[in-house]
Amino acid sequence: MRRATDTERRRAIRHGMEFIYSVARRPCHFDEYGSDLLSCFYYISRNSEDAGLRRQAREMGEERARRWRRMNARLPADADADTVNALVQGSMSATGLGFPDAAFDSRLRKAIGRFTATDFLGFDPTMEPPPTDVPELCECGLYNKRERKRCVQCRRRLAVANRYRT
């Protein structure tokens, strides 16, 4: 197998970025994974050695950050720790891409205070090292409590995360 040239590699990376952007532009995907996608654009725009790729990620990220801010102007009253965590990630990325919202960030800081480390991590790091009994996210989308072998919602067998993942 021959090694790819720098030109081929750059073309493949740009093609990959265009694919990620096409996923991010689909409302069903952006509604579900907007914070993650925004973070992708933000980190590439900040860290790539390729100036053209940084610029491309920045432009895509700015467009998506505007959309993300419109979609997330309010903090849901019933937001759980996972939702708050995703909103923190998305807000940090939107701010980094030039779309800060100090009022929203203030509401996020208050919401974070309602939760414990256990709510965010699944264990208390002041009491124990990362455990080996935390189930992975179920295929049905539910996070189950520690030591569960089967999902409480769909009854599927759960995979257990290793302590490094936890």
Residue pairs with C-beta under 8 A, 6 or more apart in sequence:
4 12
10 50
10 52
10 53
13 50
13 53
14 52
14 53
14 56
17 44
17 53
17 56
17 57
17 60
20 37
20 40
20 41
20 60
21 41
21 60
21 64
23 29
23 37
24 30
24 34
24 37
24 38
24 41
24 60
24 64
25 64
29 37
30 37
30 64
30 67
30 68
30 71
31 71
34 64
34 67
34 68
34 71
34 72
34 90
35 68
35 86
35 87
35 89
35 90
35 93
36 86
36 89
37 64
38 61
38 64
38 65
38 68
38 89
38 90
38 93
38 94
38 97
39 89
39 90
39 92
39 93
40 57
41 57
41 58
41 60
41 61
41 64
41 65
41 93
41 97
42 57
42 61
42 92
42 93
42 96
42 97
43 93
44 53
44 54
44 57
45 54
45 55
45 57
45 58
45 61
45 97
46 54
46 96
48 54
48 57
58 97
61 93
61 97
62 97
62 98
62 99
65 93
65 94
65 97
65 98
65 99
66 99
68 90
68 93
68 94
68 99
69 94
69 99
69 101
69 104
72 87
72 90
72 91
72 104
73 101
73 104
75 84
75 87
75 104
75 107
75 108
75 111
76 83
79 87
79 111
80 119
81 115
81 119
81 120
82 143
84 108
84 111
84 112
84 115
85 120
87 108
88 108
88 112
91 101
91 104
91 105
91 108
94 100
94 101
95 101
95 105
116 124
117 123
117 124
117 125
117 126
118 124
121 166
122 131
122 134
122 146
122 166
123 130
123 131
123 134
123 146
123 166
129 163
130 163
130 164
130 166
131 146
131 163
131 166
132 160
132 162
132 163
132 166
133 146
133 147
133 160
134 146
134 160
134 161
134 166
135 143
135 144
135 145
135 146
135 148
135 158
135 159
135 160
135 161
136 158
136 159
136 160
136 161
136 165
137 143
138 144
138 151
138 153
138 154
138 156
138 158
139 154
139 156
140 151
140 153
140 154
140 156
142 151
142 152
142 153
142 154
144 151
144 152
144 158
148 158
149 157
149 158
150 156
150 157
150 158
151 158
